[in-house]
Amino acid sequence: MEKKYFKYNKYDMLEIITEALAVQQGFGTFNSNSKLIVDDGEIFFIGIIGELEDFEINSMDLNELYEKMEYNGTHSDDAWLTDEQLKNAFDKIEAGDY
């Protein structure tokens, strides 16, 4: 079987996650704001997706939203990588060492 290799930075990852969620939620064209947050060694995606004309999304404080929201993801802590391994991978990606 053929292999494909990928090397993405955090902006690529944010775009992929945001676009996948937008499609999943039924958006065609949309406006979004998203961020990766490291909290106590865990990495979280925080994002807002709305109608294309909703420019308020761009000025929303994602750190504040993160503090107010409960986790609503679909996977528990039994992921393939430990939180520390995932954080180290993201650190390397951000530093350009990956």
Residue pairs with C-beta under 8 A, 6 or more apart in sequence:
7 98
8 16
8 93
9 93
9 94
9 96
10 36
10 90
10 93
10 94
13 36
13 93
14 34
14 35
14 36
14 45
14 47
17 34
17 45
17 47
18 32
18 34
18 47
18 49
21 47
21 49
22 30
22 32
22 49
25 49
27 49
27 51
29 52
30 49
30 50
30 51
30 52
31 49
31 50
31 51
31 52
31 53
31 54
31 55
31 57
31 58
32 47
32 48
32 49
32 50
32 57
33 47
33 48
33 57
33 58
33 60
33 62
34 45
34 46
34 47
34 48
34 62
35 45
35 46
35 47
35 62
35 63
35 66
36 43
36 44
36 45
36 46
36 90
37 43
37 44
37 45
37 46
37 62
37 63
37 66
38 44
38 87
38 90
39 66
41 83
41 84
41 87
42 83
42 87
43 83
43 86
43 87
43 90
44 66
44 71
46 62
46 65
46 66
46 69
47 62
48 57
48 60
48 62
48 65
49 57
50 57
77 83
79 86
81 89
89 98
92 98
